[in-house]
């Protein structure tokens, strides 16, 4: 199933958004690591520019010697590789990857129920080896 990542908030504690299915139904809320946009205006950006990307299923690990897990890599991001969908709760849990959760909360803002939401995402894409992600 093709998906859309619609960003809603660019903050110091993360780039927040929603992940939508091809019918516009919300699958998850998202968190990407925020980086200074270098515009001199205090704005923040992520590693993934708006556009269309192919996501490919594979076995990946987050750190050297960490266990591998099945997920999707967002390919074709200029200057970057290894950008994955995975579980996590706060800005620092992502190095440009897309974290999935059920809801936001707290200050600094964080994701809740990430593990359960990530597992549901994988079930939704069961049997799918690749899909198109539109980032807005």
C-alpha positions as protocol buffer text, in pm:
chain_id: "A"
residue {
  index: 1
  type: UNK
  ca { x: 0 y: 0 z: 0 }
}
residue {
  index: 2
  type: UNK
  ca { x: 140 y: 342 z: -95 }
}
residue {
  index: 3
  type: UNK
  ca { x: 161 y: 596 z: 187 }
}
residue {
  index: 4
  type: UNK
  ca { x: 186 y: 970 z: 248 }
}
residue {
  index: 5
  type: UNK
  ca { x: 392 y: 1136 z: 521 }
}
residue {
  index: 6
  type: UNK
  ca { x: 233 y: 1473 z: 593 }
}
residue {
  index: 7
  type: UNK
  ca { x: 440 y: 1694 z: 822 }
}
residue {
  index: 8
  type: UNK
  ca { x: 249 y: 1913 z: 1065 }
}
residue {
  index: 9
  type: UNK
  ca { x: 512 y: 2070 z: 1291 }
}
residue {
  index: 10
  type: UNK
  ca { x: 881 y: 2158 z: 1259 }
}
residue {
  index: 11
  type: UNK
  ca { x: 1024 y: 2204 z: 1608 }
}
residue {
  index: 12
  type: UNK
  ca { x: 1358 y: 2184 z: 1787 }
}
residue {
  index: 13
  type: UNK
  ca { x: 1244 y: 1861 z: 1955 }
}
residue {
  index: 14
  type: UNK
  ca { x: 1148 y: 1697 z: 1625 }
}
residue {
  index: 15
  type: UNK
  ca { x: 970 y: 1711 z: 1293 }
}
residue {
  index: 16
  type: UNK
  ca { x: 620 y: 1578 z: 1360 }
}
residue {
  index: 17
  type: UNK
  ca { x: 361 y: 1452 z: 1117 }
}
residue {
  index: 18
  type: UNK
  ca { x: 111 y: 1185 z: 1029 }
}
residue {
  index: 19
  type: UNK
  ca { x: 142 y: 876 z: 810 }
}
residue {
  index: 20
  type: UNK
  ca { x: -163 y: 826 z: 588 }
}
residue {
  index: 21
  type: UNK
  ca { x: -276 y: 532 z: 377 }
}
residue {
  index: 22
  type: UNK
  ca { x: -381 y: 571 z: 13 }
}
residue {
  index: 23
  type: UNK
  ca { x: -736 y: 659 z: 125 }
}
residue {
  index: 24
  type: UNK
  ca { x: -622 y: 934 z: 363 }
}
residue {
  index: 25
  type: UNK
  ca { x: -671 y: 732 z: 682 }
}
residue {
  index: 26
  type: UNK
  ca { x: -416 y: 792 z: 957 }
}
residue {
  index: 27
  type: UNK
  ca { x: -190 y: 494 z: 1025 }
}
residue {
  index: 28
  type: UNK
  ca { x: 43 y: 660 z: 1274 }
}
residue {
  index: 29
  type: UNK
  ca { x: 190 y: 983 z: 1398 }
}
residue {
  index: 30
  type: UNK
  ca { x: 554 y: 1036 z: 1305 }
}
residue {
  index: 31
  type: UNK
  ca { x: 870 y: 1188 z: 1445 }
}
residue {
  index: 32
  type: UNK
  ca { x: 1186 y: 1266 z: 1249 }
}
residue {
  index: 33
  type: UNK
  ca { x: 1505 y: 1412 z: 1392 }
}
residue {
  index: 34
  type: UNK
  ca { x: 1514 y: 1790 z: 1354 }
}
residue {
  index: 35
  type: UNK
  ca { x: 1815 y: 1970 z: 1213 }
}
residue {
  index: 36
  type: UNK
  ca { x: 1879 y: 2344 z: 1205 }
}
residue {
  index: 37
  type: UNK
  ca { x: 1770 y: 2457 z: 859 }
}
residue {
  index: 38
  type: UNK
  ca { x: 2067 y: 2699 z: 849 }
}
residue {
  index: 39
  type: UNK
  ca { x: 1832 y: 2971 z: 722 }
}
residue {
  index: 40
  type: UNK
  ca { x: 1919 y: 3190 z: 1021 }
}
residue {
  index: 41
  type: UNK
  ca { x: 1554 y: 3210 z: 1124 }
}
residue {
  index: 42
  type: UNK
  ca { x: 1543 y: 2939 z: 1393 }
}
residue {
  index: 43
  type: UNK
  ca { x: 1357 y: 2696 z: 1166 }
}
residue {
  index: 44
  type: UNK
  ca { x: 1412 y: 2321 z: 1153 }
}
residue {
  index: 45
  type: UNK
  ca { x: 1413 y: 2058 z: 881 }
}
residue {
  index: 46
  type: UNK
  ca { x: 1461 y: 1682 z: 838 }
}
residue {
  index: 47
  type: UNK
  ca { x: 1693 y: 1481 z: 614 }
}
residue {
  index: 48
  type: UNK
  ca { x: 1404 y: 1386 z: 384 }
}
residue {
  index: 49
  type: UNK
  ca { x: 1296 y: 1665 z: 145 }
}
residue {
  index: 50
  type: UNK
  ca { x: 938 y: 1676 z: 21 }
}
residue {
  index: 51
  type: UNK
  ca { x: 899 y: 1441 z: -275 }
}
residue {
  index: 52
  type: UNK
  ca { x: 829 y: 1084 z: -376 }
}
residue {
  index: 53
  type: UNK
  ca { x: 1043 y: 790 z: -264 }
}
residue {
  index: 54
  type: UNK
  ca { x: 1051 y: 414 z: -304 }
}
residue {
  index: 55
  type: UNK
  ca { x: 1054 y: 225 z: 26 }
}
residue {
  index: 56
  type: UNK
  ca { x: 1209 y: -123 z: 15 }
}
residue {
  index: 57
  type: UNK
  ca { x: 1168 y: -399 z: 273 }
}
residue {
  index: 58
  type: UNK
  ca { x: 1486 y: -547 z: 415 }
}
residue {
  index: 59
  type: UNK
  ca { x: 1673 y: -654 z: 725 }
}
residue {
  index: 60
  type: UNK
  ca { x: 1845 y: -362 z: 895 }
}
residue {
  index: 61
  type: UNK
  ca { x: 2015 y: -269 z: 1220 }
}
residue {
  index: 62
  type: UNK
  ca { x: 2026 y: 70 z: 1389 }
}
residue {
  index: 63
  type: UNK
  ca { x: 2376 y: 50 z: 1535 }
}
residue {
  index: 64
  type: UNK
  ca { x: 2686 y: -162 z: 1490 }
}
residue {
  index: 65
  type: UNK
  ca { x: 2630 y: -498 z: 1661 }
}
residue {
  index: 66
  type: UNK
  ca { x: 2260 y: -430 z: 1726 }
}
residue {
  index: 67
  type: UNK
  ca { x: 2014 y: -700 z: 1622 }
}
residue {
  index: 68
  type: UNK
  ca { x: 1870 y: -689 z: 1271 }
}
residue {
  index: 69
  type: UNK
  ca { x: 1499 y: -635 z: 1222 }
}
residue {
  index: 70
  type: UNK
  ca { x: 1263 y: -622 z: 926 }
}
residue {
  index: 71
  type: UNK
  ca { x: 1156 y: -277 z: 812 }
}
residue {
  index: 72
  type: UNK
  ca { x: 1141 y: -48 z: 512 }
}
residue {
  index: 73
  type: UNK
  ca { x: 1424 y: 178 z: 395 }
}
residue {
  index: 74
  type: UNK
  ca { x: 1329 y: 507 z: 233 }
}
residue {
  index: 75
  type: UNK
  ca { x: 1552 y: 509 z: -76 }
}
residue {
  index: 76
  type: UNK
  ca { x: 1654 y: 788 z: -309 }
}
residue {
  index: 77
  type: UNK
  ca { x: 1707 y: 1055 z: -41 }
}
residue {
  index: 78
  type: UNK
  ca { x: 1987 y: 1268 z: -187 }
}
residue {
  index: 79
  type: UNK
  ca { x: 2305 y: 1242 z: 18 }
}
residue {
  index: 80
  type: UNK
  ca { x: 2165 y: 986 z: 262 }
}
residue {
  index: 81
  type: UNK
  ca { x: 2115 y: 612 z: 296 }
}
residue {
  index: 82
  type: UNK
  ca { x: 1982 y: 388 z: 572 }
}
residue {
  index: 83
  type: UNK
  ca { x: 1678 y: 607 z: 642 }
}
residue {
  index: 84
  type: UNK
  ca { x: 1433 y: 362 z: 796 }
}
residue {
  index: 85
  type: UNK
  ca { x: 1089 y: 337 z: 952 }
}
residue {
  index: 86
  type: UNK
  ca { x: 1134 y: 213 z: 1309 }
}
residue {
  index: 87
  type: UNK
  ca { x: 1023 y: 244 z: 1669 }
}
residue {
  index: 88
  type: UNK
  ca { x: 1141 y: 517 z: 1902 }
}
residue {
  index: 89
  type: UNK
  ca { x: 1001 y: 786 z: 2125 }
}
residue {
  index: 90
  type: UNK
  ca { x: 1211 y: 1104 z: 2114 }
}
residue {
  index: 91
  type: UNK
  ca { x: 1410 y: 1318 z: 1872 }
}
residue {
  index: 92
  type: UNK
  ca { x: 1742 y: 1156 z: 1966 }
}
residue {
  index: 93
  type: UNK
  ca { x: 1605 y: 807 z: 1878 }
}
residue {
  index: 94
  type: UNK
  ca { x: 1616 y: 911 z: 1512 }
}
residue {
  index: 95
  type: UNK
  ca { x: 1918 y: 1000 z: 1303 }
}
residue {
  index: 96
  type: UNK
  ca { x: 1694 y: 1102 z: 1014 }
}
residue {
  index: 97
  type: UNK
  ca { x: 1469 y: 796 z: 1026 }
}
residue {
  index: 98
  type: UNK
  ca { x: 1090 y: 806 z: 1062 }
}
residue {
  index: 99
  type: UNK
  ca { x: 968 y: 695 z: 1404 }
}
residue {
  index: 100
  type: UNK
  ca { x: 609 y: 574 z: 1433 }
}
residue {
  index: 101
  type: UNK
  ca { x: 372 y: 615 z: 1728 }
}
residue {
  index: 102
  type: UNK
  ca { x: 8 y: 630 z: 1823 }
}
residue {
  index: 103
  type: UNK
  ca { x: 4 y: 980 z: 1979 }
}
residue {
  index: 104
  type: UNK
  ca { x: 222 y: 1274 z: 2086 }
}
residue {
  index: 105
  type: UNK
  ca { x: 263 y: 1423 z: 2429 }
}
residue {
  index: 106
  type: UNK
  ca { x: 489 y: 1587 z: 2682 }
}
residue {
  index: 107
  type: UNK
  ca { x: 751 y: 1858 z: 2662 }
}
residue {
  index: 108
  type: UNK
  ca { x: 982 y: 1800 z: 2495 }
}
residue {
  index: 109
  type: UNK
  ca { x: 729 y: 1630 z: 2270 }
}
residue {
  index: 110
  type: UNK
  ca { x: 756 y: 1256 z: 2229 }
}
residue {
  index: 111
  type: UNK
  ca { x: 572 y: 961 z: 2073 }
}
residue {
  index: 112
  type: UNK
  ca { x: 365 y: 710 z: 2269 }
}
residue {
  index: 113
  type: UNK
  ca { x: 305 y: 342 z: 2190 }
}
residue {
  index: 114
  type: UNK
  ca { x: 579 y: 329 z: 1930 }
}
residue {
  index: 115
  type: UNK
  ca { x: 648 y: -45 z: 1951 }
}
residue {
  index: 116
  type: UNK
  ca { x: 281 y: -140 z: 1905 }
}
residue {
  index: 117
  type: UNK
  ca { x: 231 y: 114 z: 1625 }
}
residue {
  index: 118
  type: UNK
  ca { x: 545 y: -2 z: 1441 }
}
residue {
  index: 119
  type: UNK
  ca { x: 430 y: -365 z: 1463 }
}
residue {
  index: 120
  type: UNK
  ca { x: 87 y: -265 z: 1322 }
}
residue {
  index: 121
  type: UNK
  ca { x: 262 y: -81 z: 1038 }
}
residue {
  index: 122
  type: UNK
  ca { x: 455 y: -397 z: 947 }
}
residue {
  index: 123
  type: UNK
  ca { x: 133 y: -602 z: 958 }
}
residue {
  index: 124
  type: UNK
  ca { x: -36 y: -350 z: 731 }
}
residue {
  index: 125
  type: UNK
  ca { x: 246 y: -395 z: 480 }
}
residue {
  index: 126
  type: UNK
  ca { x: 259 y: -775 z: 520 }
}
residue {
  index: 127
  type: UNK
  ca { x: 355 y: -934 z: 190 }
}
residue {
  index: 128
  type: UNK
  ca { x: 463 y: -598 z: 45 }
}
residue {
  index: 129
  type: UNK
  ca { x: 827 y: -571 z: -64 }
}
residue {
  index: 130
  type: UNK
  ca { x: 816 y: -209 z: -173 }
}
residue {
  index: 131
  type: UNK
  ca { x: 582 y: 90 z: -178 }
}
residue {
  index: 132
  type: UNK
  ca { x: 580 y: 454 z: -281 }
}
residue {
  index: 133
  type: UNK
  ca { x: 603 y: 717 z: -6 }
}
residue {
  index: 134
  type: UNK
  ca { x: 496 y: 1073 z: -79 }
}
residue {
  index: 135
  type: UNK
  ca { x: 642 y: 1325 z: 165 }
}
residue {
  index: 136
  type: UNK
  ca { x: 467 y: 1659 z: 205 }
}
